[in-house]
Structure formats: C-alpha cells, structure tokens
Amino acid sequence: MVQYQEQLDRTFAALSDPTRRGILERLGRGQATISELAEPFGISLTGLKKHVQVLEDAGLVRTEKIGRTRWCSLGPHELDEVQRWIVGYRLMLEERLDRLGELLERTKGQES
Amino acid sequence: MTDQQQTQVTTVAAQSDREIVTERVFDAPREKVFQAFVDPELIPHWWGPRGITTTVDKMDVREGGDWRFTCDGPDGATAFRGTYREISPPERLEQTFEWEGMPGHVLVESATFEDLGGRTKVTTRSLFHTTEERDGMLASGMEGGLSESYERLDELLAAGGTED
C-alpha cells in the first residue's frame, strides 16, 4: 500500500505541470527526440530535459540514447485516457478548493 | 494573518483506488460555505482552474436537477455536467460529475459540511464509475462492481516501486 501511495504521489507530482502533460500527449503519438519535444513548448533543451527527468523518475517516460540522439517514449507506467482523466480531475478538485478558500477569505464578514 | 492559518491544506486519503477524499477547514460559517456550492452567482468565482472563465449554463439545484458549467481558457472551451442527487442544506450535497470531453466516465461527488463553530470542515468524496456502473447504480441504488478500466488502474498502481 505504501508503494502504491508513493507511485501515486510521483505520478501526480509529475503531471501537475502543463508542459509535462503536453510531453506525454506528444509521446502518446509516438517517440520523439529531446529537441523535437522542446520545439512546440518554446523552452530550452535544458529546461525540457528537467521535465523529462521528472517524468522518467515517475516511470511515465523512458529514454534511450541511440548514437548522439536521445529518444523519449512513454514509460512502463504509461497512463491511459481514463487514468489521465482521474489525475486531471484530482488536480482540478484541489484547485477548486483553494479558490473557494480565497473567495471566502475575500468576502469575510459579508453576509452569504 | 497568513493564508495558511486561515485555511488548512487538503489532506487526501485514498479509501479505494477509485475514490478521492479531501478534507479542508474553511474559516467561514457553514451556511456561507454551503451557499458557495449552490449559488450560480458564486460558482464562477471559484469553480474551475485558475486563468479559466467558468460560466454556469444550467444549475437546477434540486434533487434530480441538472447542472452544466463551461470552462473557457487559452486552450479552448470545455464543459462539465451532471445531476444533483442530494441537497441537504447546510449539511450535505451529492451530484454526478461528467466531463464532456470524455463522456461515459462518470463520478459521484459528495461534499459534507461540518460546523466547527464559525469555521467549517468540508469533506469531499469523489467516486469514479463507468456509464454501465452508473446506470446500474442508479437503477439499483447500489454500487456496481469493478470495471476493467479500474482493474487496470489497480494493476498500474500496484506496479509502483517495482522495476521493469
């Protein structure tokens, strides 16, 4: 159960970033090199490598160096559509509650 | 007067692999917190991700009534919908929740509101279902069995920590 929770936490942490979610979407259509991945996001290769590393640690992406090129593909813990939806829902739920707290704070003292 | 003192961080406990539970304490009276969930004028102020404009298309707050919210953002618009199943002010709400981008995957969301004397503890539970399960559940009033999708999720999560 602890292992399961740790994997879940790593997965959620990895997917909490829109660039990383975009990388997974792109890799869902087939493998790509680091520079191919970096281009649509308009970020540096170094920045992109960091995102890929987080995804790799979570088992969501695997990379392989062939010659001078590093290829990325979906990893052993590839999420299917349903699982991505569940992860997205949880992130949205937490943000919703954060914003509710802010709204209540802003309207403190006012009648509901 | 920091935000951390006012609102406790969500604690999330997975009761089952298909359920998400959050608990949060808000520094506001229970009636006011409950109202934020059922008032169409308040929903756009908090419901949905930051940087997104949430519009209430429909909000028929009664048991069996439907709701539909549209979220407009930089990546386009998407919509969420569902049906209210329980309205018990100011204690409990329950509704179904479906993302139109992925029809057929329905979850049941509930929120309970506990009066802590000026502060309010909100516990949310979200249980994921497939359409078949939802239909069976609504027909029988009971929960259905595990679907194949969620068995696969179980397997995925059970595989955590093992190298392959």
Interface residues (C-beta under 8 A of the other chain):
Chain A: Q3 Y4 Q5 E6 Q7 L8 R10 G59 P76 H77 L79 D80 E81 V82 Q83 W85 I86 Y89 R90 M92 L93 E94 E95 R96 L97 R99 L100 G101 E102 L103 L104 E105 T107 K108 S112
Chain B: D3 Q6 T7 T10 V12 A14 I20 T22 R24 F26 D27 A28 P29 E31 K32 V33 Q35 A36 L42 H45 W46 W47 G48 P49 R50 W99 M102 H105 L107 V122 T124 S126 F128 S149 Y150 R152 L153 L156 L157 A158 A159 G160 G161 T162 D164
